[in-house]
Amino acid sequence: MTRSPGTPLPPPKARRRLREAASLTQAQLADRMGVTRATVRTWESGRTTPRGRRREAYAELLKTLAEEESAAAEPTPVPVVVAVRTGPGSPAEDTESLVLPAKALPTKPLPTEERQEDEPEPAPEPVALTPAQAFDALYEFGTPALVRQTFLLTGRRELARESVERAFQTAWENWPEVARDRDPVGWVRAVAYEYALSPWQRFRPRNRHPEPPPADPGDRTLLNTLLRLPPRHRRTLLLYDGVGLDLPETAAETEASTPAAANRLLNARRAMADRLPELADPEVLHRRLAEVASNERLRAAKPPTVRVGSERRARFWTRAAIAFTAALIGTTALTLRTAPTHYEPPVSPGETVRGVPPKVAPGALSDEELELRQKLRDQMQAGPERLTPRLE
């Protein structure tokens, strides 16, 4: 029976939950449906929905996954999912999900004597992790690759280590958001790249002196050629040809439009090919970038050290904000206490008036002044009569 074009589909979040419950990656589901991984990602995010026969096949597959989930006898805890990015040339070029094995976590197996000889040993079930354990697993998994990538981006070993550690400290401060992110490694990578390429890094005394270049002449030439590119072109080239992101994801991480990211990538490839013609092939460029990064001995701190540093920095800034707020409140209270309660106009400075005779000191009137005063008293002046107060 053929279904109608309007076959109902579960909500986007339910689609992703059913896929993860069946331990399927987006790449595996895309292979089943005959589409690309980006298409599956847009279906699960709700930006697009399939149509026609593809919609019917997708609805049937989700229905099968839902039936398999409901047929499970006991619910299993949700495993911790960490996004893994593999570059071109590897067995899988898409983003896959890494489920932490239960053998890496404390478990309580059944005694051997309680099992039947012919009964196969049950597979260990994934267990729920605490936030600290999940962060440590993400740090141990993503740090080596991120440090190498940041070294290619900056050409400085200490700056690469510091950038990745600072990015993970920021991730620990925002762990609920990072834990729910679809690509936590990409979240940390974006923060590390932004910190490493910050223009304020050039003002630090440590970054004013060059570091020892790679020992191999070919690696040294490749790294110097890469560092001559503009930072935006260098970052785009590293994400696309080094990490293995597709063009829309590269544009989103670099906060650019897809055409702008494509132009940056083409210009970066052209500049690399002009100086090193043997790197015109993207596959060769990817392999050489991996070799240069792998030849360097790059170190990083342990996960507990990063978590403790993040918590110390958070406490420091919290105390600094509290102290600043207290100082601001005290200054405001002192100002209100000492401020005047009414307006007092300022006294104008004295000015010298010219053309007016100075006021003489009081004394006896001269004959002329007496005569003038008597004349003023006797003669009537123009205008109304003067009113003289009299005693009644």
RODO-2510 file (C-alpha; in nm, 4 decimals, decimal comma):
residues 392
     n   res          X          Y          Z
     1     m     0,0000     0,0000     0,0000
     2     t     0,1427     0,3331    -0,1050
     3     r     0,1344     0,6076     0,1561
     4     s     0,0162     0,9568     0,0884
     5     p     0,2687     1,2395     0,0395
     6     g     0,1727     1,3768     0,3787
     7     t     0,3099     1,0840     0,5800
     8     p     0,3427     1,2094     0,9387
     9     l     0,6906     1,2334     1,0865
    10     p     0,7980     1,2600     1,4503
    11     p     0,9281     1,5958     1,5760
    12     p     1,2930     1,6793     1,4944
    13     k     1,4116     1,6042     1,8475
    14     a     1,2400     1,2651     1,8401
    15     r     1,4086     1,1819     1,5086
    16     r     1,7487     1,2429     1,6546
    17     r     1,6622     1,0544     1,9748
    18     l     1,5490     0,7470     1,7804
    19     r     1,8690     0,7482     1,5755
    20     e     2,0902     0,7787     1,8824
    21     a     1,8912     0,5088     2,0662
    22     a     1,9663     0,2720     1,7770
    23     s     2,3409     0,3636     1,7987
    24     l     2,3375     0,5002     1,4454
    25     t     2,5488     0,7921     1,3310
    26     q     2,4254     1,0535     1,0897
    27     a     2,6568     0,9097     0,8252
    28     q     2,5146     0,5589     0,8693
    29     l     2,1581     0,6854     0,8524
    30     a     2,2457     0,8869     0,5426
    31     d     2,3825     0,5720     0,3770
    32     r     2,0584     0,3890     0,4469
    33     m     1,8514     0,6715     0,3044
    34     g     2,0803     0,7376     0,0100
    35     v     2,1402     1,1026     0,1026
    36     t     2,4250     1,3074     0,2447
    37     r     2,4983     1,3569     0,6121
    38     a     2,4182     1,7280     0,5810
    39     t     2,0683     1,6369     0,4634
    40     v     2,0120     1,4150     0,7675
    41     r     2,1391     1,6943     0,9904
    42     t     1,8859     1,9398     0,8454
    43     w     1,6071     1,6847     0,8925
    44     e     1,6949     1,6395     1,2588
    45     s     1,7272     2,0131     1,3182
    46     g     1,3860     2,0841     1,1624
    47     r     1,5164     2,3185     0,8935
    48     t     1,3931     2,0890     0,6142
    49     t     1,1720     1,7814     0,5808
    50     p     1,1853     1,5047     0,3192
    51     r     0,9187     1,4773     0,0531
    52     g     0,7699     1,2099    -0,1670
    53     r     0,9111     0,8581    -0,1540
    54     r     1,2048     0,9719     0,0548
    55     r     0,9630     1,0960     0,3190
    56     e     0,7849     0,7610     0,3191
    57     a     1,1130     0,5701     0,3522
    58     y     1,2298     0,7994     0,6328
    59     a     0,9002     0,7596     0,8193
    60     e     0,9176     0,3806     0,7820
    61     l     1,2741     0,3749     0,9116
    62     l     1,1854     0,5894     1,2136
    63     k     0,8885     0,3656     1,2823
    64     t     1,1145     0,0614     1,2796
    65     l     1,3581     0,2299     1,5174
    66     a     1,0721     0,3216     1,7506
    67     e     0,9476    -0,0369     1,7531
    68     e     1,2950    -0,1651     1,8307
    69     e     1,3271     0,0833     2,1147
    70     s     0,9906    -0,0127     2,2646
    71     a     1,0741    -0,3836     2,2320
    72     a     1,3725    -0,3495     2,4609
    73     a     1,3134    -0,5327     2,7874
    74     e     1,5004    -0,2933     3,0167
    75     p     1,5852     0,0732     2,9612
    76     t     1,9542     0,1431     2,9248
    77     p     2,1184     0,4617     3,0542
    78     v     2,1923     0,7232     2,7924
    79     p     2,5627     0,7068     2,7021
    80     v     2,7803     1,0137     2,6805
    81     v     2,8182     1,1148     2,3188
    82     v     3,1233     1,3074     2,2035
    83     a     3,1444     1,4316     1,8465
    84     v     3,4494     1,3142     1,6548
    85     r     3,5723     1,4832     1,3416
    86     t     3,7859     1,2859     1,0990
    87     g     3,9547     1,4513     0,8071
    88     p     3,9694     1,3463     0,4455
    89     g     4,1724     1,0396     0,3745
    90     s     4,0432     0,8578     0,6798
    91     p     3,7951     0,5685     0,6672
    92     a     3,5062     0,7996     0,7493
    93     e     3,5127     1,1623     0,6450
    94     d     3,1960     1,2607     0,8292
    95     t     3,1221     1,3374     1,1912
    96     e     3,0712     1,0213     1,3923
    97     s     2,9624     0,9584     1,7504
    98     l     3,1969     0,8009     1,9990
    99     v     3,0237     0,6081     2,2767
   100     l     3,2483     0,5731     2,5788
   101     p     3,2876     0,1995     2,6538
   102     a     3,1750     0,0773     2,9896
   103     k     3,5072    -0,0971     3,0485
   104     a     3,6641     0,2461     3,0904
   105     l     3,4261     0,3180     3,3780
   106     p     3,3712     0,1456     3,7149
   107     t     3,1295    -0,1422     3,6650
   108     k     3,0198    -0,4389     3,8728
   109     p     3,0278    -0,7575     3,6631
   110     l     2,8468    -1,0752     3,7598
   111     p     3,0475    -1,3507     3,9269
   112     t     3,1854    -1,6059     3,6865
   113     e     3,0253    -1,9016     3,8606
   114     e     2,6777    -1,7561     3,8186
   115     r     2,7010    -1,7658     3,4368
   116     q     2,6230    -2,0658     3,2278
   117     e     2,9084    -2,2062     3,0260
   118     d     2,7112    -2,1942     2,7055
   119     e     2,5728    -1,8482     2,7775
   120     p     2,7678    -1,5723     2,5991
   121     e     2,9094    -1,2989     2,8145
   122     p     2,6790    -0,9973     2,7938
   123     a     2,8181    -0,6837     2,6397
   124     p     2,8957    -0,4103     2,8934
   125     e     2,6286    -0,1452     2,9075
   126     p     2,7193     0,2219     2,8970
   127     v     2,6738     0,3990     3,2275
   128     a     2,5895     0,7552     3,3103
   129     l     2,8828     0,9845     3,3859
   130     t     2,9166     1,2748     3,6215
   131     p     2,9865     1,6167     3,4677
   132     a     3,3513     1,5971     3,5744
   133     q     3,3966     1,2520     3,4193
   134     a     3,2275     1,3595     3,0963
   135     f     3,4478     1,6696     3,0791
   136     d     3,7633     1,4657     3,1423
   137     a     3,6652     1,2214     2,8668
   138     l     3,6029     1,5045     2,6224
   139     y     3,9321     1,6712     2,7191
   140     e     4,1415     1,3576     2,6817
   141     f     3,9794     1,2787     2,3489
   142     g     3,9916     1,6209     2,1840
   143     t     4,3016     1,7873     2,3282
   144     p     4,5764     1,6178     2,1182
   145     a     4,4130     1,7028     1,7854
   146     l     4,3144     2,0529     1,8914
   147     v     4,6655     2,1384     2,0114
   148     r     4,8113     2,0252     1,6778
   149     q     4,5540     2,2236     1,4829
   150     t     4,6168     2,5369     1,6869
   151     f     4,9914     2,4949     1,6368
   152     l     4,9380     2,4946     1,2593
   153     l     4,7178     2,8002     1,2996
   154     t     4,9695     3,0056     1,5005
   155     g     5,3094     2,8390     1,4625
   156     r     5,3639     2,8655     1,8398
   157     r     5,3663     2,5641     2,0696
   158     e     5,3013     2,7376     2,4008
   159     l     5,0285     2,9551     2,2533
   160     a     4,8608     2,6452     2,1079
   161     r     4,8664     2,4705     2,4445
   162     e     4,7423     2,7779     2,6293
   163     s     4,4641     2,8396     2,3763
   164     v     4,3279     2,4867     2,4039
   165     e     4,3453     2,4864     2,7830
   166     r     4,1726     2,8253     2,8004
   167     a     3,9035     2,6988     2,5616
   168     f     3,8398     2,3944     2,7807
   169     q     3,8280     2,6167     3,0889
   170     t     3,5599     2,8223     2,9173
   171     a     3,3819     2,4992     2,8260
   172     w     3,3838     2,3875     3,1904
   173     e     3,2401     2,7232     3,2953
   174     n     2,9591     2,6726     3,0404
   175     w     2,9410     2,2940     3,0723
   176     p     2,5588     2,2569     3,0560
   177     e     2,5595     2,4359     2,7208
   178     v     2,8604     2,2407     2,5912
   179     a     2,7205     1,9056     2,7078
   180     r     2,3986     1,9651     2,5122
   181     d     2,5797     2,0871     2,2023
   182     r     2,5677     1,8613     1,8984
   183     d     2,9432     1,8994     1,8424
   184     p     3,1199     1,9753     2,1729
   185     v     3,4643     1,9389     2,0142
   186     g     3,3654     2,1985     1,7541
   187     w     3,2457     2,4291     2,0343
   188     v     3,5860     2,4076     2,2042
   189     r     3,7702     2,4377     1,8720
   190     a     3,5964     2,7645     1,7856
   191     v     3,6880     2,9148     2,1250
   192     a     4,0494     2,7977     2,0965
   193     y     4,0869     2,9434     1,7464
   194     e     3,9395     3,2775     1,8534
   195     y     4,1768     3,2995     2,1498
   196     a     4,4816     3,2003     1,9423
   197     l     4,4071     3,4512     1,6645
   198     s     4,3197     3,7386     1,8981
   199     p     4,5013     4,0584     1,7958
   200     w     4,5926     4,1193     2,1617
   201     q     4,8333     3,8245     2,1490
   202     r     5,0880     4,0338     1,9585
   203     f     5,1290     4,2699     2,2569
   204     r     5,2369     3,9928     2,4939
   205     p     5,6160     3,9943     2,5515
   206     r     5,6340     3,6171     2,5156
   207     n     5,4878     3,6271     2,1643
   208     r     5,7262     3,8937     2,0375
   209     h     6,0140     3,6489     2,0070
   210     p     6,0005     3,3698     1,7464
   211     e     5,9992     3,0081     1,8586
   212     p     6,2358     2,7415     1,7221
   213     p     6,1084     2,6248     1,3812
   214     p     6,0497     2,2573     1,2952
   215     a     6,3636     2,0534     1,2444
   216     d     6,2670     1,9153     0,9038
   217     p     6,3277     2,1676     0,6203
   218     g     6,0127     2,0623     0,4367
   219     d     5,7988     2,1036     0,7483
   220     r     5,9590     2,4411     0,8149
   221     t     5,8852     2,5599     0,4614
   222     l     5,5238     2,4439     0,4781
   223     l     5,4645     2,6065     0,8161
   224     n     5,6193     2,9366     0,7059
   225     t     5,4076     2,9347     0,3900
   226     l     5,0961     2,8655     0,5922
   227     l     5,1720     3,1444     0,8389
   228     r     5,2099     3,3951     0,5561
   229     l     4,8415     3,3606     0,4734
   230     p     4,5968     3,6078     0,6278
   231     p     4,4457     3,4726     0,9519
   232     r     4,0980     3,4302     0,8016
   233     h     4,2297     3,2447     0,4962
   234     r     4,4563     3,0319     0,7140
   235     r     4,1689     2,9358     0,9437
   236     t     3,9395     2,8506     0,6521
   237     l     4,2068     2,6361     0,4865
   238     l     4,2798     2,4529     0,8108
   239     l     3,9127     2,3805     0,8827
   240     y     3,8320     2,2605     0,5327
   241     d     4,1486     2,0831     0,4166
   242     g     4,2931     2,0006     0,7577
   243     v     4,0024     1,9186     0,9900
   244     g     3,7685     1,8028     0,7142
   245     l     3,4635     2,0230     0,7637
   246     d     3,2349     2,0856     0,4688
   247     l     3,1927     2,4331     0,3264
   248     p     2,8720     2,5369     0,5133
   249     e     3,0176     2,4242     0,8467
   250     t     3,3417     2,6079     0,7734
   251     a     3,1491     2,9238     0,6890
   252     a     2,9431     2,8961     1,0073
   253     e     3,2474     2,8459     1,2311
   254     t     3,4338     3,1370     1,0727
   255     e     3,1194     3,3559     1,0895
   256     a     3,1145     3,4176     0,7160
   257     s     2,8790     3,3459     0,4311
   258     t     2,9304     3,0351     0,2222
   259     p     3,0482     3,2304    -0,0875
   260     a     3,2930     3,4285     0,1263
   261     a     3,4313     3,1086     0,2798
   262     a     3,4656     2,9564    -0,0691
   263     n     3,6582     3,2604    -0,1933
   264     r     3,8903     3,2497     0,1083
   265     l     3,9529     2,8796     0,0507
   266     l     4,0309     2,9286    -0,3185
   267     n     4,2657     3,2194    -0,2477
   268     a     4,4437     3,0239     0,0261
   269     r     4,4875     2,7198    -0,1977
   270     r     4,6144     2,9383    -0,4798
   271     a     4,8689     3,1070    -0,2521
   272     m     4,9894     2,7711    -0,1189
   273     a     5,0174     2,6263    -0,4701
   274     d     5,2130     2,9286    -0,5959
   275     r     5,4789     2,8848    -0,3286
   276     l     5,4635     2,5043    -0,3019
   277     p     5,3369     2,3563    -0,6309
   278     e     5,3441     2,0015    -0,4935
   279     l     5,0608     2,0965    -0,2525
   280     a     4,8115     2,1864    -0,5250
   281     d     4,6272     1,8586    -0,4617
   282     p     4,4018     1,8925    -0,1495
   283     e     4,4718     1,5312    -0,0509
   284     v     4,8458     1,5958    -0,0509
   285     l     4,7954     1,9184     0,1427
   286     h     4,5895     1,7385     0,4057
   287     r     4,8503     1,4660     0,4429
   288     r     5,1358     1,7154     0,4748
   289     l     4,9499     1,9204     0,7343
   290     a     4,8923     1,6072     0,9394
   291     e     5,2590     1,5133     0,9122
   292     v     5,3821     1,8564     1,0222
   293     a     5,1481     1,8577     1,3208
   294     s     5,2352     1,4995     1,4195
   295     n     5,6100     1,5609     1,4134
   296     e     5,5861     1,8211     1,6905
   297     r     5,5905     1,7204     2,0550
   298     l     5,3056     1,9185     2,2000
   299     r     5,2008     1,8818     2,5595
   300     a     4,8906     1,9754     2,7559
   301     a     4,7863     1,9771     3,1196
   302     k     4,5791     1,7058     3,2827
   303     p     4,1975     1,7405     3,2907
   304     p     4,1760     1,8005     3,6707
   305     t     4,4295     2,0808     3,6392
   306     v     4,2192     2,2505     3,3721
   307     r     3,9020     2,2134     3,5768
   308     v     4,0685     2,3539     3,8894
   309     g     4,2100     2,6452     3,6888
   310     s     3,8670     2,7200     3,5474
   311     e     3,7088     2,7164     3,8921
   312     r     3,9826     2,9416     4,0325
   313     r     3,9389     3,1907     3,7525
   314     a     3,5619     3,1885     3,8019
   315     r     3,6069     3,2548     4,1750
   316     f     3,8542     3,5341     4,1057
   317     w     3,6248     3,7151     3,8669
   318     t     3,3281     3,6635     4,0979
   319     r     3,5167     3,8163     4,3891
   320     a     3,6418     4,0998     4,1687
   321     a     3,2848     4,1750     4,0585
   322     i     3,1648     4,1706     4,4196
   323     a     3,4480     4,4032     4,5284
   324     f     3,3805     4,6430     4,2422
   325     t     3,0086     4,6464     4,3220
   326     a     3,0802     4,7124     4,6908
   327     a     3,3179     4,9966     4,6039
   328     l     3,0598     5,1468     4,3704
   329     i     2,7899     5,1275     4,6383
   330     g     3,0222     5,2863     4,8966
   331     t     3,1182     5,5692     4,6623
   332     t     2,7536     5,6368     4,5823
   333     a     2,6584     5,6421     4,9520
   334     l     2,9450     5,8812     5,0348
   335     t     2,8429     6,1105     4,7525
   336     l     2,4827     6,1191     4,8703
   337     r     2,5981     6,1867     5,2265
   338     t     2,8273     6,4788     5,1449
   339     a     2,6340     6,6356     4,8585
   340     p     2,4529     6,9703     4,9326
   341     t     2,0759     6,9554     4,9836
   342     h     1,9925     7,2901     4,8175
   343     y     2,1263     7,5049     4,5390
   344     e     2,3648     7,7848     4,6273
   345     p     2,4253     8,0248     4,3411
   346     p     2,7882     8,1164     4,2975
   347     v     2,9058     8,4647     4,3981
   348     s     2,9991     8,6733     4,0945
   349     p     3,3499     8,8106     4,0982
   350     g     3,3906     9,1849     4,1506
   351     e     3,4295     9,4143     3,8514
   352     t     3,5600     9,7711     3,8236
   353     v     3,2984    10,0218     3,6956
   354     r     3,4468    10,3228     3,5164
   355     g     3,2887    10,6691     3,4693
   356     v     3,1135    10,6874     3,8098
   357     p     3,2539    10,9231     4,0719
   358     p     3,3717    10,7489     4,3818
   359     k     3,1450    10,7589     4,6833
   360     v     3,2688    11,0176     4,9288
   361     a     3,2720    10,9735     5,2965
   362     p     2,9748    11,1251     5,4946
   363     g     3,0259    11,4735     5,6332
   364     a     2,8854    11,8294     5,6445
   365     l     2,7086    11,9586     5,3307
   366     s     2,8454    12,2536     5,1458
   367     d     2,6439    12,5702     5,0828
   368     e     2,5671    12,4599     4,7275
   369     e     2,4421    12,1205     4,8420
   370     l     2,2247    12,2820     5,1102
   371     e     2,0775    12,5172     4,8555
   372     l     2,0041    12,2336     4,6143
   373     r     1,8364    12,0292     4,8836
   374     q     1,6158    12,3186     4,9859
   375     k     1,5214    12,3798     4,6243
   376     l     1,4198    12,0147     4,5830
   377     r     1,2037    12,0344     4,8917
   378     d     1,0280    12,3592     4,7987
   379     q     0,9568    12,3088     4,4293
   380     m     0,6949    12,0665     4,2945
   381     q     0,8196    11,8007     4,0636
   382     a     0,6420    11,6803     3,7501
   383     g     0,4204    11,3784     3,8043
   384     p     0,1872    11,2748     4,0847
   385     e     0,2152    11,4342     4,4187
   386     r     0,4375    11,2706     4,6668
   387     l     0,2760    11,0877     4,9498
   388     t     0,4330    11,1585     5,2779
   389     p     0,3439    10,9347     5,5678
   390     r     0,2087    11,1226     5,8647
   391     l     0,1237    11,0267     6,2134
   392     e    -0,2501    11,0057     6,2848
***
